[in-house]
């Protein structure tokens, strides 16, 4: 069998500054949205992807005011999706919640909604993928009306049973090809896709279709102790971060570099010191 040619990727270049550094509110788990916004502004970080838990705690109108008053750009509202359910009633509730999510994204000025598509609930993987496709088809006209993009985030196969039936960037690209809509694209979370031997090729493919919407950064601890809450600071694990970030930008990605770290250890630190550590690790290793 003839091997497929390797994708052409520019030589990895280190970052020059932190002007594209963004945080997820979940990275600062112990803080309210007001506290996240205030801390980020003090540290000179003006990209903040907002999770819906802190958004709802603050209230959508107040959240919009806080973000606007502090000059924050919101790369994404996290998260929508969860299309996979075994009853019509549950799928209808998911659709209604996704509609609310789009309304919230529009209200706070988020450019996209990050989608965890769902899995499980007694639904086989193949059937789940069809439900994801149907859910997206019904959601895309609403995304158009709200002028908000939808970013499919493939999750690591360890989550195939309960969180996502889309596990490779290829799967997300295939789905985007099928639906062929300019507001539908992908979010590349290095924690979930770094292991994929086809990753660089699929990044190029997504770039050619102009569907590289998001990049999430952290690192994978080699001796992982918890598959959800043990992400590492960049440079302290095994993910080829510089290679992936450079591949994304060679393929046309020009968005924010969003730091998304779930870690009991880091959440226990002083948040200000943690943000300093994040910035230093980002500049050194991404």
N, C-alpha and C positions, 0 to 999 in steps of 0.2 A: 504493500500500500504506500502511495506517495505521501510524504509528510506535508501538512499544510505549512505555508511559509509563516515565519514569525512576524508579528506586527512590527512596524517601524515606530520606535519610540525615541524621542530625543534624550540625550545624555542627561542624567539627573543633576539638577542644579540646586544648591541650598537656597533657602528663603533669604530675602534681603531685609525684611521687616515684618511686623505683625499686623499690617493694615488689613489683612483678610482673615484674621483670627476671629472666630466666633465661638461662643459657648452654648451648650444646651442647658436649660434650667435644671434638668435632671442631674447634670454634673455637679451642681451645687444643691444637692438634695435637701440639705437642712434649712435652706433659705426660702423665704417668701419671694414672690415676684418683685415686690418693692425692694427687698434686700438684694436680690440678684441684679436688678437694674442699677441700683446705687453703687454696688461693688464694682460691677463691670465698668461703669462710667469713671469711677475713681482710678481704675487700673488702665484706662485708655482702650478698653475693648468695646466696640460699638456694633457688634453683631451678636444677637441673642435669639436662638431658636427656642420657642416657648412651648412647654408641655401643657396639656390641657388641665392637669390637676392644679397647677399654680394659677393658670388663667381663670379657672372657675372660682378658686379661693379669692382672688382679687376682684373678680367681676370684669366682664368684657370691656365695659366703658372705662372703668378705672385703669385697667391694663393698657388700653389704647392710649390713655392720657399719659401714664407713666412712661411708656416706651417713646412716645412722641416728645415729651418734655425733656427726656435725657438723650435725644438724638439717636435712638437705637434703630438699626435696621433688623428686621425679623426675617431671616432666611427661610424659616419653616415653622408651621404649627405642627406639633407632634402629639398625637398621631391619630389618623383615621384608618379606615379599612375594615378589617374583621368581617369579611363578607360571607364566611363559610359557616352556615348553620343548616340544621336538618329540617327546619320547619319554615313555612312561608311567613308566619308571624315574626319569627326571629330575624329573618332576612329583611322584612319590612322595617323592624326596629333599627337594624343596622343602617339601612338606607336613610332613615330619618336622622339618625345620629350623624351620619356623614354629611348630610345637608346642613345640620347645625354647625358641624366642624368647618365647612366652607364659609358659612356666614361669619363665624368667629375669625377665620383667617382674613377675610375681607375687612372686618372691623378693625383688626390690629395691624393691618398692612403687611401680613405675611405673604411672601411671593408664592408659596406652595404649601400643600399639606403632604406630610410624609405618611405613607401608607404601609402598615403591617397588615397583610392581606387576610390572615386567619387560616386556621386549619382545625381538624379534629371534630369533636361533637358527633362522632359516629359516621362522618362523611369520608369515604375513601379519597385518597389524594387526587386521582384523576377527576373525580366528580367535584372535588373542592376547587380545582383549577378552573373548571367550567363555571362554577358559581362566582369565582373572582372575576372572570371575564364578563359575566352578565352584570355583576355589581358595578364594574367600571363603566360598562356601556350605559347604564342608567345614571351614573354620576357625572359623566363627562359633559352633558349639556348644562348641568348646574355649575360645573367648574368654569365653563365658558361664560355663563351669565355673571359669575362672581369675579371673573378675570383672575382666577387662582389656578396654578398648575398642580397636577397630581404626580407625586413621585413614588413609584413602587420601590420598596426597599427589600431586596432579597435577604432572607435570614439564613444563618448557618443551618445545615441539615439537622443539627441536634434539636432544632425547634420545629421540625416538620410535623411532629405528632400533634402539637397543640397551639402553635403560634403562626406558622406560615407554611403554605404549600408551594411557595416560590422560593427556591433555595440557591439558585445560581443566577449570576447576571445574565447568562444565556436565556434562562426561563423568562426573566423580566423583559429582555429584548424581544424574545419571540412574541410575548403578549402585546408589547407595544407595536410590533410589526402588524399583528392581526388587527388591532383596533385603529392604528394609523391616525392618531390625533395629535395636533401640535401641543396640546396642554398635558399630554401624558408622557412621562419619562421615568428616569430611575434615580435613586439615591444610592450611592456606593458607600456602604459602611465597611471599612477595612476589617473590622472585627469579624464580620460575617463572611467575607468573600476572599480573604487573603490567601487561602489554601488552594483555590481553584486554579488548575493548570491552564485553563483557558481565559483567565481573568483579563490579561492585557489585550488579548484579541477581542474580547467582548467590550472592553472599554473603547477600543478603536471603533468597533461597530456602532456603539451607542453614540459616539462623537460624530460619526458620519451622518447619523440621523438627527443630530442636534437634540439629543434627549438626555444628556448628562446634566441633571438638575442639582444634585447634592453630593457632598463628600463629607463623611463622618470619620473622625480620626481618634484613635486610642492605640493601645497595644495589647497583645495576647501574652499573658504570663505563661511561661513554658510549663511550669508546674502549677497549673490552674487548680484552685481549691474550690471554686464555685463557678458554675457555667453561666450564671447571670450576674453575680455581684462581685466579680474579681478581675475587672478590666485593669489594665496597667497604664501608667504614664508612657507617653511616646519615648521610645529608646530603651525601655526596660523589658521588652519582650522580643518576639521573633518576627513581627510583621515587617516586610520591606517597605516602610512608609514612604521614603523618599522616591523609590521606584514607582509606587502606585500614584502618589501625588503628581509626579512628573508626567506619568502616562496620561492621567486625566487631563492635564493642561495641554499636553501635546495633541490630545484629541479634541481640544476646543473648550474645555471647562474653564470658566472664568469666575466662578462663584466663590462663596465663603468656604473657609476651612473650619468645619464645625467640630468642636471637641465634645465627645460624648463618652463619658467615663462613669460606669456604674461600679462602685467599690465601697464596701463597708469601711475598709481601712482609710481611704481618702476622704470619705464623707465625715469621718471622725476628726479630721484635722481642722485647724483654724481655716475658714474659707479664704481669707485674704492671702495667707501663706500658700494655700493650695493653688490659687490663681497664679501666684508668682511662679510656682513650680511648673504649672501648665505652660505658661508663656516661655519659660526657659527651655523646657523639653521640646516644645513646638518649634522654636527657632533653631534648636540644635539638631533635631532628628527628622523634621518634615520638609 
